[in-house]
Amino acid sequence: MIAQAQDIEQEIARQDSLFFAAYNSCDIATQEKYYSDSIEFYHDGGGLIRSKSQLIEGIREHICGKVLRQLVPGSLEITAIPGFGAIEIGYHRFHNLVEKSISAPGRFVIVWQKL
């Protein structure tokens, strides 16, 4: 059981790294593969988005070439959900390339579904 928990933790950490590498490089095609068609994206400033296409458009408009995400090292907490996937909780900060600023660390939650 412990080996399975370690495996899922490593896999989620790897997927987080791959997804946010695509996010930081504006690789929209890769990002789209990660998002469910029934996404629920909750943003502390913009509220709830339930449209995959609306989320992607927002990333194109507000993120690409303007913002980079950085995971706070050592902050990931990953909990397996047997038969479904996992919950990832951690802290990240954003580098605003336009304003040349870095946000304070913010907490995030991602629900990962194994397909």
Backbone as CSV, one residue per row, in Angstrom:
resi,resn,N_x,N_y,N_z,CA_x,CA_y,CA_z,C_x,C_y,C_z
1,MET,0.827,-1.203,0.000,0.000,0.000,0.000,0.870,1.265,0.000
2,ILE,1.959,1.247,0.781,2.840,2.419,0.841,3.489,2.671,-0.505
3,ALA,3.894,1.599,-1.201,4.511,1.766,-2.520,3.531,2.410,-3.491
4,GLN,2.249,2.017,-3.426,1.248,2.608,-4.310,1.083,4.097,-4.016
5,ALA,1.089,4.472,-2.745,0.964,5.885,-2.370,2.161,6.676,-2.885
6,GLN,3.348,6.114,-2.766,4.543,6.795,-3.278,4.482,6.919,-4.791
7,ASP,3.998,5.879,-5.460,3.878,5.912,-6.917,2.936,7.026,-7.363
8,ILE,1.776,7.147,-6.716,0.813,8.179,-7.116,1.370,9.562,-6.805
9,GLU,2.068,9.711,-5.692,2.671,11.006,-5.366,3.688,11.410,-6.424
10,GLN,4.528,10.472,-6.832,5.519,10.762,-7.869,4.847,11.087,-9.196
11,GLU,3.801,10.336,-9.539,3.115,10.569,-10.815,2.413,11.929,-10.830
12,ILE,1.755,12.295,-9.752,1.071,13.590,-9.710,2.091,14.719,-9.741
13,ALA,3.182,14.595,-9.012,4.233,15.621,-9.050,4.784,15.761,-10.470
14,ARG,4.944,14.632,-11.158,5.436,14.664,-12.549,4.416,15.328,-13.462
15,GLN,3.148,14.981,-13.319,2.110,15.579,-14.158,1.980,17.079,-13.892
16,ASP,2.097,17.481,-12.630,2.078,18.910,-12.294,3.204,19.626,-13.040
17,SER,4.388,19.037,-13.011,5.544,19.628,-13.688,5.325,19.717,-15.204
18,LEU,4.799,18.655,-15.798,4.552,18.658,-17.243,3.479,19.666,-17.633
19,PHE,2.383,19.683,-16.858,1.308,20.623,-17.175,1.791,22.061,-17.080
20,PHE,2.481,22.400,-15.988,2.873,23.797,-15.827,4.058,24.194,-16.704
21,ALA,4.817,23.227,-17.222,5.803,23.541,-18.258,5.058,23.989,-19.517
22,ALA,3.950,23.304,-19.826,3.115,23.705,-20.976,2.466,25.057,-20.716
23,TYR,2.014,25.288,-19.507,1.400,26.561,-19.108,2.414,27.706,-19.277
24,ASN,3.620,27.489,-18.767,4.641,28.542,-18.828,5.140,28.813,-20.240
25,SER,5.064,27.824,-21.116,5.545,28.004,-22.496,4.408,28.257,-23.479
26,CYS,3.199,28.402,-22.965,2.003,28.666,-23.779,1.753,27.548,-24.798
27,ASP,1.988,26.321,-24.373,1.709,25.144,-25.197,0.238,24.781,-24.976
28,ILE,-0.627,25.458,-25.690,-2.068,25.307,-25.520,-2.527,23.883,-25.838
29,ALA,-1.962,23.269,-26.866,-2.378,21.911,-27.245,-2.165,20.924,-26.102
30,THR,-1.046,21.022,-25.423,-0.786,20.141,-24.277,-1.719,20.470,-23.120
31,GLN,-1.919,21.749,-22.844,-2.810,22.131,-21.748,-4.220,21.588,-21.971
32,GLU,-4.716,21.691,-23.188,-6.076,21.229,-23.494,-6.263,19.750,-23.182
33,LYS,-5.209,18.964,-23.339,-5.292,17.532,-23.058,-5.497,17.259,-21.575
34,TYR,-5.069,18.158,-20.729,-5.205,17.976,-19.287,-6.582,18.367,-18.769
35,TYR,-7.240,19.288,-19.423,-8.518,19.799,-18.929,-9.677,18.905,-19.334
36,SER,-10.535,18.617,-18.378,-11.763,17.872,-18.639,-12.759,18.782,-19.350
37,ASP,-13.613,18.191,-20.170,-14.676,18.968,-20.805,-15.676,19.470,-19.763
38,SER,-15.717,18.812,-18.610,-16.620,19.231,-17.532,-15.844,19.938,-16.413
39,ILE,-14.861,20.742,-16.793,-13.991,21.418,-15.834,-14.767,22.367,-14.926
40,GLU,-14.283,22.460,-13.708,-14.715,23.498,-12.769,-13.434,24.151,-12.283
41,PHE,-13.178,25.360,-12.759,-11.966,26.094,-12.400,-12.387,27.265,-11.512
42,TYR,-11.911,27.233,-10.284,-12.253,28.281,-9.321,-11.048,29.203,-9.155
43,HIS,-11.235,30.476,-9.446,-10.159,31.461,-9.339,-10.532,32.477,-8.276
44,ASP,-9.576,32.782,-7.414,-9.873,33.697,-6.304,-10.222,35.105,-6.766
45,GLY,-9.838,35.458,-7.976,-10.176,36.786,-8.487,-11.325,36.781,-9.477
46,GLY,-11.374,35.739,-10.312,-12.358,35.712,-11.382,-13.564,34.829,-11.141
47,GLY,-13.552,34.041,-10.086,-14.691,33.184,-9.784,-14.641,31.861,-10.513
48,LEU,-15.819,31.304,-10.772,-15.961,29.973,-11.350,-16.030,30.025,-12.877
49,ILE,-15.254,29.127,-13.509,-15.326,28.926,-14.955,-15.675,27.461,-15.177
50,ARG,-16.700,27.210,-15.968,-17.124,25.842,-16.281,-16.988,25.523,-17.763
51,SER,-16.308,26.359,-18.485,-16.139,26.168,-19.917,-14.663,25.977,-20.235
52,LYS,-14.329,24.809,-20.782,-12.947,24.533,-21.172,-12.459,25.567,-22.185
53,SER,-13.281,25.887,-23.171,-12.872,26.853,-24.200,-12.697,28.248,-23.600
54,GLN,-13.551,28.628,-22.653,-13.415,29.932,-22.001,-12.128,29.985,-21.171
55,LEU,-11.801,28.898,-20.492,-10.565,28.844,-19.711,-9.346,28.964,-20.623
56,ILE,-9.338,28.221,-21.724,-8.222,28.268,-22.673,-8.088,29.672,-23.261
57,GLU,-9.204,30.287,-23.608,-9.159,31.663,-24.146,-8.577,32.623,-23.113
58,GLY,-8.961,32.471,-21.860,-8.415,33.313,-20.791,-6.922,33.137,-20.635
59,ILE,-6.448,31.904,-20.775,-5.010,31.643,-20.701,-4.301,32.316,-21.861
60,ARG,-4.848,32.163,-23.061,-4.242,32.826,-24.232,-4.141,34.337,-24.025
61,GLU,-5.217,34.915,-23.530,-5.300,36.372,-23.401,-4.510,36.925,-22.216
62,HIS,-4.569,36.248,-21.079,-4.025,36.826,-19.849,-2.722,36.193,-19.350
63,ILE,-2.378,35.011,-19.843,-1.223,34.282,-19.305,-0.065,34.202,-20.295
64,CYS,-0.355,33.793,-21.525,0.704,33.540,-22.518,1.640,34.736,-22.685
65,GLY,2.918,34.487,-22.388,3.931,35.531,-22.530,3.886,36.599,-21.447
66,LYS,2.955,36.471,-20.501,2.782,37.501,-19.470,3.018,36.992,-18.055
67,VAL,2.795,35.703,-17.841,2.844,35.148,-16.489,3.533,33.788,-16.510
68,LEU,4.336,33.521,-15.492,4.952,32.207,-15.295,4.568,31.693,-13.914
69,ARG,4.264,30.422,-13.809,3.922,29.795,-12.532,5.146,29.089,-11.968
70,GLN,5.344,29.219,-10.662,6.445,28.550,-9.973,5.885,27.830,-8.751
71,LEU,6.089,26.534,-8.684,5.690,25.749,-7.531,6.612,26.084,-6.364
72,VAL,6.048,26.258,-5.185,6.866,26.461,-3.987,7.433,25.084,-3.609
73,PRO,8.750,24.933,-3.649,9.358,23.632,-3.371,8.932,23.078,-2.007
74,GLY,8.665,21.779,-1.992,8.312,21.099,-0.754,6.886,21.311,-0.285
75,SER,6.057,21.996,-1.076,4.711,22.328,-0.616,3.626,21.337,-1.045
76,LEU,3.960,20.389,-1.913,2.921,19.484,-2.417,2.449,18.484,-1.367
77,GLU,1.133,18.342,-1.292,0.480,17.290,-0.505,-0.420,16.550,-1.484
78,ILE,-0.213,15.263,-1.619,-0.985,14.477,-2.584,-1.671,13.335,-1.857
79,THR,-2.973,13.234,-2.082,-3.763,12.181,-1.465,-4.443,11.373,-2.564
80,ALA,-4.178,10.079,-2.566,-4.798,9.189,-3.550,-6.274,9.013,-3.240
81,ILE,-7.076,8.914,-4.285,-8.490,8.573,-4.170,-8.655,7.267,-4.946
82,PRO,-8.687,6.135,-4.245,-8.756,4.837,-4.925,-9.920,4.767,-5.918
83,GLY,-9.613,4.249,-7.096,-10.619,4.098,-8.137,-10.945,5.378,-8.876
84,PHE,-10.290,6.477,-8.537,-10.571,7.755,-9.203,-9.308,8.465,-9.643
85,GLY,-8.425,8.792,-8.711,-7.234,9.589,-9.028,-6.590,10.113,-7.770
86,ALA,-6.512,11.430,-7.648,-5.836,12.024,-6.495,-6.222,13.489,-6.341
87,ILE,-5.958,13.997,-5.154,-6.092,15.414,-4.852,-4.683,15.951,-4.614
88,GLU,-4.374,17.044,-5.268,-3.069,17.710,-5.102,-3.333,19.071,-4.468
89,ILE,-2.624,19.349,-3.374,-2.700,20.642,-2.701,-1.266,21.148,-2.561
90,GLY,-1.080,22.422,-2.750,0.259,22.985,-2.599,0.213,24.497,-2.650
91,TYR,1.385,25.078,-2.738,1.527,26.523,-2.872,2.301,26.821,-4.144
92,HIS,1.885,27.888,-4.820,2.640,28.361,-5.984,2.608,29.882,-5.988
93,ARG,3.498,30.431,-6.793,3.518,31.892,-6.983,3.607,32.146,-8.474
94,PHE,3.237,33.359,-8.835,3.229,33.727,-10.242,4.139,34.920,-10.485
95,HIS,4.942,34.809,-11.525,5.829,35.882,-11.948,5.108,36.645,-13.058
96,ASN,4.779,37.887,-12.802,4.133,38.736,-13.800,5.239,39.392,-14.609
97,LEU,5.392,38.969,-15.858,6.478,39.454,-16.710,6.223,40.867,-17.217
98,VAL,4.967,41.282,-17.255,4.613,42.615,-17.724,4.895,43.644,-16.636
99,GLU,4.405,43.355,-15.437,4.582,44.274,-14.306,5.895,44.052,-13.564
100,LYS,6.606,42.994,-13.953,7.866,42.627,-13.313,7.695,42.470,-11.796
101,SER,6.717,41.644,-11.435,6.431,41.393,-10.023,6.232,39.900,-9.799
102,ILE,6.317,39.501,-8.540,6.100,38.114,-8.152,5.038,38.102,-7.063
103,SER,4.038,37.261,-7.236,2.958,37.193,-6.260,3.435,36.528,-4.967
104,ALA,2.702,36.768,-3.917,2.901,36.017,-2.686,2.479,34.576,-2.972
105,PRO,3.020,33.608,-2.248,2.573,32.229,-2.463,1.069,32.101,-2.228
106,GLY,0.414,31.379,-3.110,-1.016,31.123,-2.992,-1.269,29.633,-2.966
107,ARG,-2.232,29.237,-2.202,-2.584,27.817,-2.089,-3.452,27.411,-3.279
108,PHE,-3.261,26.194,-3.762,-4.074,25.677,-4.860,-4.486,24.247,-4.564
109,VAL,-5.559,23.826,-5.216,-6.062,22.457,-5.128,-6.356,21.993,-6.553
110,ILE,-5.868,20.812,-6.905,-6.160,20.227,-8.213,-6.708,18.828,-7.976
111,VAL,-7.812,18.515,-8.639,-8.381,17.171,-8.618,-7.928,16.469,-9.897
112,TRP,-7.201,15.378,-9.730,-6.697,14.615,-10.869,-7.528,13.354,-11.027
113,GLN,-8.061,13.140,-12.220,-8.816,11.920,-12.504,-7.990,11.043,-13.423
114,LYS,-7.796,9.802,-13.008,-7.056,8.847,-13.835,-7.985,8.309,-14.906
115,LEU,-7.558,8.429,-16.147,-8.390,7.948,-17.257,-7.861,6.636,-17.800
